[in-house]
Amino acid sequence: MRAIGIVRVSTAEQANEERFSIPHQKNHINEECRRRSLNLVYIFEFVQSGAKVLSSSGQERGKILDYVKTFSISVVVVHELDRLARSMLDTLLFVDELNKMNVAFISIHDGFDTSTAQGQLQMHILAAFAEYFRKQLASKVIGGMMERARQGKPLGKIPYGYAMGDSGLVILPEEAKIVTLIFQWYLEDNIGMRGIACRLNSMTVGTKKNNLWSHVTVRTILENEIYTGTFIWQNIRVENAHPAIINKTTYQSAQKRRGRKRTLGGQAQNRNYLLSGILRCAHCGSAMTGHSQKKKNSQYRYYTCQNYASKGLAACKAGSVNALAIEAKVLADLDSLAESTNLVIPRDFIQQDGDHLKKELKTREKELARNKLMLQRAAEAYEIGEYDLDLFRTRKNDLLIIQTRILDEMETIRKKITTRYSGNDLIQNLHHKLKRAGMLLKRTDLLKAKARLQEIISRIEVKSIEDIIIYYRI
């Protein structure tokens, strides 16, 4: 049977040359292995505090267990339990792991041997204690995490733009500037996530770990609500938990933009055509994409039905439309609506821009269901004695506060959905958007113009240059 030994002294013990020196422990382990006819293949030596050898945060425990697995070790031998670790809980959990791997554990000085019937009985008793302590430890860890969450303190990696201060997250000015730029480029300049990553890399700006940026790291920042000062962990939400880098309006605008980009298709955003992404063929419903062709000394630009382009007349008879003509027609329609004093908005004319609200409502409904389930589990834990009355009351109050917040948010979303098409306020809002968009389209670059246009137009259905329908957003 293959065996390994573990010996340890603290730095102070080594300096004072006490009787439990490493040579002394190794001699006893060698003698014990010879007496039992064990093949001692290796002895782990540690000169450090006993609190660290089996600590879950250290590497020593993993090295020992990896060695046991790799070299098919059957027995682990120590001079005495005190030489393994100072914490009895760490020792119990370690020996329990060895037992699950069918590896015997021997402590010479303590007469502890799990390879015997008596030792197995001791092991079963110790395993029960180990399981109990493991659950207690898990409960304390979760409780600590929840308490940190309630205080709005981060759990895990510190997000880009922040550092950890004495009382929570604090802003790192240089990184915060980059976060602000990312939102600005995305919203105002209509630059995609890959484009932003390329721009940051060309500026030799590194990530938190000083790596190159990718579209994933940019997306993580754009979708992280923590930059508004809001901390979220599971069902716990803390407003104004730390200083904000961007305001909530900017964050919400970015999420709406993300939703539109997903709907319209990411590639369409970067093409050099004003209406790409929102132009649809009225004959077959396919997207119409921008193309160009050189004729004589000029460049001819046009939009073509994708169905027609890939499958021909058998699939769709729409063909192509002149890009300059249809772009001019859309801009003229914008100007006309912006100047109109008699604007009427029929329900069946405008494509409702409420999909994101409905999705948001479904998300809140799921959160509410989870909240009710957690409340039920807390009550069950109290009934079987896992929670005392004070802990149950605290947990219940926390969950009820969250439940009230979710219900309020759901009511607000429902009101937004049901009142989207009512009264003069809606028309005034549309007038304001049309005028603002019209001015921006005349004086800004193409990418910015596309971003503004997609804010107010959901889609444009085209039969011909003379026959188009524009579905405006409210």
Residue pairs with C-beta under 8 A, 6 or more apart in sequence:
1 37
1 38
1 39
1 74
1 75
2 38
2 39
2 41
2 71
2 72
2 73
2 74
2 75
3 33
3 38
3 39
3 40
3 41
3 73
3 74
3 75
3 76
3 77
4 40
4 41
4 42
4 43
4 44
4 64
4 67
4 68
4 73
4 75
4 76
4 77
5 25
5 26
5 29
5 30
5 33
5 40
5 42
5 43
5 44
5 76
5 77
5 78
6 43
6 44
6 46
6 53
6 64
6 76
6 77
6 78
6 83
6 84
7 22
7 25
7 26
7 29
7 43
7 44
7 45
7 46
7 78
7 79
7 83
8 25
8 45
8 46
8 47
8 48
8 50
8 53
8 83
8 84
9 18
9 20
9 21
9 22
9 25
9 46
9 47
9 83
10 47
10 48
10 49
10 50
11 47
11 48
13 20
13 21
14 21
14 22
14 47
20 79
20 80
20 83
22 45
22 47
24 79
25 78
25 79
25 83
26 43
28 79
28 108
28 109
29 40
29 43
29 77
29 78
29 79
29 108
30 40
32 38
32 77
32 106
32 108
33 39
33 40
33 77
38 75
38 77
40 77
41 71
41 73
42 67
42 71
44 60
44 63
44 64
44 67
46 53
46 60
49 86
50 82
50 83
50 84
50 85
50 86
50 87
51 85
51 86
51 87
52 58
52 60
53 60
53 61
53 84
53 85
53 90
54 60
54 61
54 84
54 85
54 87
54 90
54 91
54 93
54 94
55 61
55 90
61 94
64 76
65 97
65 101
67 73
68 76
68 98
68 101
68 103
69 101
73 103
74 102
74 103
74 104
75 103
75 104
75 105
75 106
75 115
76 98
76 103
76 104
76 105
76 106
77 106
77 108
78 84
78 105
78 106
78 107
78 108
79 107
79 108
79 109
80 107
80 108
80 109
80 110
81 91
81 107
81 109
81 110
81 112
84 91
84 94
84 107
85 91
85 94
89 130
89 133
89 137
92 126
92 129
92 130
92 133
93 130
93 133
93 134
95 105
95 114
95 123
95 126
95 130
96 123
96 126
96 127
96 130
96 131
98 104
98 105
98 114
99 105
99 114
99 123
99 127
104 113
104 114
104 115
104 119
105 112
105 113
105 114
106 112
106 113
106 114
106 115
107 113
112 119
112 122
113 119
114 120
114 122
114 123
145 155
145 233
146 236
148 154
148 155
149 155
149 231
149 233
149 234
149 236
149 238
150 236
150 238
150 398
151 168
151 238
151 241
152 168
152 231
152 238
152 241
152 242
153 168
153 169
153 231
153 241
154 162
154 164
154 168
154 169
154 231
155 233
157 208
158 164
158 169
158 208
159 169
159 208
159 221
159 224
159 226
159 227
160 175
160 178
160 179
160 207
160 208
160 217
160 221
161 171
161 172
161 175
161 176
161 178
161 179
161 221
161 227
161 245
162 169
162 170
162 171
162 172
162 175
162 226
162 242
163 169
163 170
163 172
164 170
168 241
168 242
169 226
169 241
169 242
169 243
170 242
170 243
171 243
171 245
175 208
176 245
178 200
178 205
179 221
179 227
179 245
179 246
180 245
180 246
182 196
182 200
182 218
182 221
182 222
183 222
183 246
183 250
183 251
183 254
185 191
185 195
185 196
185 199
186 192
186 193
186 196
186 222
186 254
186 257
187 250
187 253
187 254
187 257
187 451
188 448
188 451
189 447
189 448
189 451
190 269
190 447
190 448
190 450
190 451
191 199
191 447
192 215
192 261
192 266
192 269
192 270
193 215
193 218
193 219
193 222
194 215
194 218
195 270
196 213
196 215
196 218
197 212
197 213
197 214
197 215
197 217
197 218
200 213
200 218
201 212
201 213
205 213
206 212
206 213
207 213
207 217
221 227
222 254
222 258
223 255
223 258
225 232
225 251
226 232
226 242
227 244
227 245
227 246
227 251
228 244
228 246
228 247
228 248
228 251
229 239
229 240
229 241
229 242
229 243
229 244
230 237
230 238
230 239
230 240
230 241
231 237
231 238
231 241
231 242
232 238
235 367
235 370
235 371
235 374
235 399
235 402
236 398
236 402
237 402
237 405
255 356
256 356
257 451
259 355
259 356
260 454
261 269
263 355
264 277
264 278
264 454
265 277
265 287
268 276
268 277
268 287
268 289
269 276
269 277
269 450
270 447
271 289
271 290
272 290
272 446
273 289
273 290
273 301
273 303
273 323
274 323
274 327
274 330
274 446
274 449
274 450
274 453
275 288
275 290
275 303
275 323
275 326
275 327
275 330
275 453
275 460
276 289
276 290
276 303
276 450
277 287
277 450
277 454
278 453
278 454
278 457
278 458
278 459
278 460
279 287
279 288
279 289
279 303
279 326
279 459
279 460
279 462
280 286
280 287
280 288
280 459
280 460
280 461
280 462
281 287
281 288
281 305
281 306
281 307
281 308
281 316
281 318
281 461
281 462
282 318
282 461
282 462
282 463
282 467
282 468
282 469
283 305
283 316
283 317
283 318
283 463
284 305
284 307
284 308
284 315
284 316
284 318
286 305
286 306
286 307
286 308
286 316
287 305
287 306
288 303
288 304
288 305
288 306
288 318
288 321
288 462
289 303
289 304
289 306
289 309
290 301
290 302
290 303
290 323
291 301
291 302
291 303
291 304
291 320
292 299
292 300
292 301
292 302
293 299
293 300
293 302
294 300
301 322
301 323
301 324
302 320
302 321
302 322
302 323
303 320
303 321
303 323
303 326
303 462
304 319
304 320
305 316
305 318
305 319
305 320
307 315
307 316
307 318
308 315
308 316
308 317
308 318
308 319
308 320
318 462
318 463
321 462
321 464
321 465
322 465
325 465
326 462
326 465
326 468
329 465
329 468
330 453
330 457
330 460
330 468
330 470
331 438
331 441
333 470
334 434
334 437
334 438
334 441
334 456
335 438
337 343
337 430
337 431
337 434
337 472
338 431
338 434
338 435
338 438
343 427
343 430
343 431
345 421
345 426
345 427
345 430
345 474
347 421
349 471
350 421
350 471
350 472
350 473
350 474
351 458
351 459
351 471
351 472
351 473
352 420
352 421
352 474
353 420
353 458
353 473
353 474
354 416
354 417
354 420
357 413
357 416
357 417
358 417
360 413
361 410
361 413
361 414
361 417
364 406
364 409
364 410
364 413
365 410
367 406
368 403
368 406
368 407
368 410
371 399
371 402
371 403
371 406
372 403
374 399
375 396
375 399
375 400
375 403
378 387
378 392
378 395
378 396
378 399
379 392
379 396
381 387
381 392
382 388
382 389
382 392
387 395
420 426
420 474
421 474
426 474
429 474
430 456
430 472
430 474
433 455
433 456
434 456
436 452
437 452
437 453
437 455
437 456
440 448
440 449
440 452
441 449
441 452
441 453
444 452
455 473
456 472
456 473
457 470
457 471
457 472
457 473
458 471
458 472
458 473
459 471
460 468
460 469
460 470
460 471
461 468
461 469
461 471
462 468
